[in-house]
Amino acid sequence: MTEVPVWIVLIATLIIVALSAVATYYSLALHKAQKRQKRQLAELETAAEEQRERVNNSIQIIAKTLLDDGVGLTEASLRIRVLLDSLQVEPAVKEEFVAFYQIAEQTNHIPILGEWKKLSRKEQFAFEKDMARVESEYRDFALDAAKRILGRNF
């Protein structure tokens, strides 16, 4: 049997040591990246939960204010619908609070904010009349929905 020269064994050993060092380096880098990713995911989940809580609190405030006659039915419905949609609630929840969706749908053509201010008094009156009709039609349903939404988290 022929003997392997020492220099070949040394080179092979150096190659193995170098490859082991590279593998260890990348293994540690991967571990750090996974820890960082887990931490970022946890931070995102915490932020999302805090945002959900803020939206849920807003829904509660609007519903309570509606029941206390502090906000109009149309405005409350528009806001609650947008907030529920931002939470991506289940269709069953949308169905349960359909009064808000119906009012919002039937009044979404009415200009708001700056566009409202640009309207003549006659145009505003016509829209107010339309809002009053819709609010009259859905008032009892919406007030019942506002009572049922209190204390709920979505």
C-alpha positions, -999 to +999 in steps of 0.1 A: +000+000+000+013+034-009+016+060+017-002+093+012+022+123+013+018+144+044+013+176+024-019+161+008-032+152+043-025+188+054-042+203+024-072+180+028-074+189+065-071+227+057-099+223+032-121+205+057-114+230+084-121+259+060-154+243+048-164+237+084-157+273+093-178+285+063-206+262+072-205+273+108-205+310+097-236+305+075-253+284+101-249+312+127-259+338+102-291+318+094-298+314+131-295+352+136-317+359+106-344+336+119-343+352+154-346+386+138-374+375+116-393+360+146-388+392+165-400+413+136-430+391+132-439+394+169-436+432+166-459+432+136-484+410+153-483+433+184-488+463+162-517+447+143-534+437+176-530+473+189-545+486+157-574+462+160-579+474+195-579+510+185-604+503+157-626+483+181-625+512+206-635+536+178-665+514+169-675+514+206-672+552+209-692+558+177-720+534+187-722+549+222-722+585+208-749+574+183-771+561+212-765+593+231-775+614+200-740+629+198-736+620+162-759+616+132-771+582+121-757+586+086-722+597+098-721+569+124-731+543+099-705+555+074-678+554+100-688+520+115-690+504+081-655+516+072-641+504+105-658+470+103-645+467+068-610+476+079-611+447+104-621+424+076-650+410+096-668+378+086-698+381+063-720+370+093-709+401+112-717+423+082-751+407+080-757+412+118-750+449+114-765+453+080-784+484+090-751+504+091-742+490+056-776+498+042-776+534+055-740+539+042-749+524+009-780+546+004-761+578+014-727+572-002-736+595-030-739+625-007-707+647-007-688+651+025-663+676+040-650+701+015-673+689-012-703+695+011-692+730+017-691+737-020-728+729-024-754+756-025-778+757+005-805+743-018-784+713-028-775+707+009-811+708+018-820+683-009-793+659+004-804+665+041-839+656+031-826+624+015-805+616+046-836+622+068-856+598+047-830+570+049-824+577+086-861+575+093-864+542+075-835+525+093-834+544+126-848+516+148-827+489+131-795+510+134-801+519+171-807+482+178-775+474+160-756+501+180-769+485+212-758+451+201-724+463+190-715+477+224-691+455+242-682+435+212-647+430+198-641+420+162 
